[in-house]
Amino acid sequence: MNRLTKAAVVAIALATTAAPLAAEAQSRGRDHREQRRDNRQDNRGERRDDRRDYRQERRDDRRDYRDDRRDDRRDFRRDRRDDRRDWRQDRRASYRDWSGPRYGQWYAPGRGYYHVEPRYYGYRWARGGYLPPAYRGYYVDDYYRYGLNRPPHGYRYVYAGDDILLIAVASGLIGGVFSNLF
């Protein structure tokens, strides 16, 4: 064979074998790129799922923490309420009946002791003065027991320390002072 035909045969043989190898290399590179892209997408999806799970766990933790704090506050309030109730029941029993004079407090029969501002403790009430609004609610319901007549319309008898005062309901004007009746 002459040289030219030999070269042509070798060229054809190389072309027939090299072309599929080149195509395979290209497709192998393309497959590899697609596989890497799929892996990146999978990794992105997994990271996104991890972030969601993490956020959900944190949200659940916060909810649990809030629920625990809420329960603690409720228990604390309930305990305080029970303590106050016990204290009030104990105090009510000791404040209900007359047990002698107490400094800073007045006694209203049937109502018990109540606190008085220091300036009114031992105060001498006079006709024409005014009873402060805080002390106008301790009405005397059984005024006959103390030898008092029915109060005029718009007036009431009120306990004030050791005295009973006849006051005008609307203004607190003292219309009469009855000392040491009880």
C-alpha positions in Angstrom: 0.0 0.0 0.0 1.2 3.3 -0.7 1.8 5.8 1.8 -1.2 7.9 1.0 -3.6 5.1 1.4 -2.0 4.0 4.5 -2.4 7.4 5.9 -6.0 7.6 4.8 -6.7 4.2 6.5 -5.0 5.3 9.7 -7.0 8.6 9.6 -10.3 6.8 9.1 -9.5 4.3 11.9 -8.5 7.1 14.2 -11.6 9.1 13.3 -13.9 6.1 13.9 -12.4 5.4 17.3 -11.6 8.9 18.4 -15.1 10.4 17.7 -17.0 8.1 20.1 -14.3 8.6 22.7 -14.6 12.4 22.4 -18.4 12.2 22.5 -18.2 9.9 25.6 -15.8 12.3 27.3 -18.2 15.2 26.6 -21.2 13.3 27.8 -19.2 12.1 30.9 -18.4 15.8 31.6 -22.0 16.8 31.1 -23.2 14.0 33.3 -20.7 14.9 35.9 -21.9 18.6 35.9 -25.5 17.5 36.1 -24.7 15.2 39.0 -22.8 18.0 40.8 -25.8 20.3 40.2 -28.2 17.7 41.6 -26.0 17.2 44.6 -25.9 21.0 45.3 -29.7 21.1 45.0 -30.0 18.2 47.4 -27.6 19.8 49.8 -29.5 23.1 49.6 -32.8 21.2 50.3 -31.3 19.4 53.2 -29.9 22.6 54.7 -33.3 24.2 54.2 -35.0 21.3 56.0 -32.4 21.5 58.8 -33.1 25.2 59.2 -36.8 24.6 59.3 -36.4 21.9 61.9 -34.1 24.1 63.9 -36.6 27.0 63.8 -39.4 24.7 64.7 -37.5 23.3 67.6 -36.6 26.8 68.8 -40.3 27.8 68.5 -41.4 24.8 70.4 -38.7 25.5 73.1 -40.0 29.1 73.4 -43.6 27.9 73.7 -42.6 25.4 76.3 -40.7 28.1 78.2 -43.7 30.5 78.0 -46.1 27.8 79.1 -43.8 26.9 82.1 -43.5 30.6 83.1 -47.3 31.0 82.8 -47.9 27.9 85.0 -45.3 29.2 87.5 -47.1 32.6 87.6 -50.5 30.9 88.1 -49.1 28.8 90.9 -47.5 31.8 92.5 -50.7 33.8 92.3 -52.7 30.9 93.6 -50.3 30.5 96.5 -50.4 34.2 97.3 -54.2 34.2 97.1 -54.3 31.3 99.5 -51.9 32.9 101.8 -53.9 36.2 101.8 -57.1 34.3 102.3 -55.6 32.5 105.4 -54.3 35.7 106.7 -57.6 37.5 106.2 -59.5 34.7 107.9 -57.1 34.8 110.9 -57.3 38.6 111.1 -61.1 38.7 110.6 -61.6 36.6 113.6 -59.4 38.9 115.8 -60.9 42.1 114.3 -64.6 41.1 114.5 -65.2 41.5 118.3 -64.2 44.2 120.8 -61.0 43.4 122.4 -60.1 46.8 123.8 -58.8 50.0 122.3 -56.1 49.8 119.6 -53.9 52.6 118.7 -54.6 54.0 115.2 -57.9 52.1 114.9 -61.5 52.7 115.7 -64.1 50.0 116.5 -67.5 49.9 115.0 -69.8 47.4 116.7 -70.9 44.7 114.3 -68.3 45.8 111.7 -65.0 45.4 113.6 -61.9 47.6 113.7 -60.9 49.9 110.9 -57.7 52.0 110.5 -57.8 55.7 111.1 -55.3 58.4 110.0 -53.1 59.4 113.0 -54.4 63.0 113.0 -58.0 61.7 113.8 -57.0 59.3 116.6 -58.3 60.9 119.8 -59.8 63.7 117.7 -62.6 65.8 119.4 -65.5 66.2 117.0 -67.6 69.3 117.1 -70.9 70.3 115.7 -70.6 72.2 112.5 -67.4 70.4 111.4 -67.1 67.9 108.6 -66.4 64.1 108.8 -63.9 63.0 106.1 -65.4 60.9 103.4 -63.3 57.8 104.3 -65.2 57.5 107.7 -68.7 58.2 106.5 -69.6 54.6 105.7 -69.7 53.2 109.2 -73.4 53.7 109.8 -75.2 53.0 113.1 -78.1 50.7 112.2 -79.4 50.1 115.8 -79.5 53.7 117.1 -82.3 52.8 119.5 -79.8 50.6 121.4 -77.9 53.8 122.2 -81.0 55.8 123.2 -80.9 57.9 120.0 -84.0 59.0 118.1 -84.5 58.3 114.4 -82.2 60.6 112.4 -83.9 63.4 110.3 -84.3 62.9 106.5 -80.8 63.2 104.8 -78.9 62.5 108.0 -77.3 59.3 109.4 -75.6 58.3 112.6 -72.0 57.2 112.1 -69.4 55.6 114.4 -66.3 57.7 114.9 -64.0 56.4 117.6 -65.8 56.5 120.9 -68.4 58.9 119.6 -71.5 58.6 117.4 -71.9 61.5 115.0 -75.1 62.7 113.3 -73.9 63.7 109.8 -75.6 65.0 106.7 -75.2 62.1 104.1 -74.6 64.4 101.2 -71.9 66.7 102.6 -70.5 65.1 105.8 -71.6 68.1 107.9 -71.7 67.1 111.6 -75.1 67.9 113.1 -74.6 66.4 116.5 -71.9 64.7 118.6 -72.8 61.9 121.1 -69.8 61.0 123.2 -68.9 57.9 125.1 -72.1 55.9 124.3 -70.4 52.6 124.2 
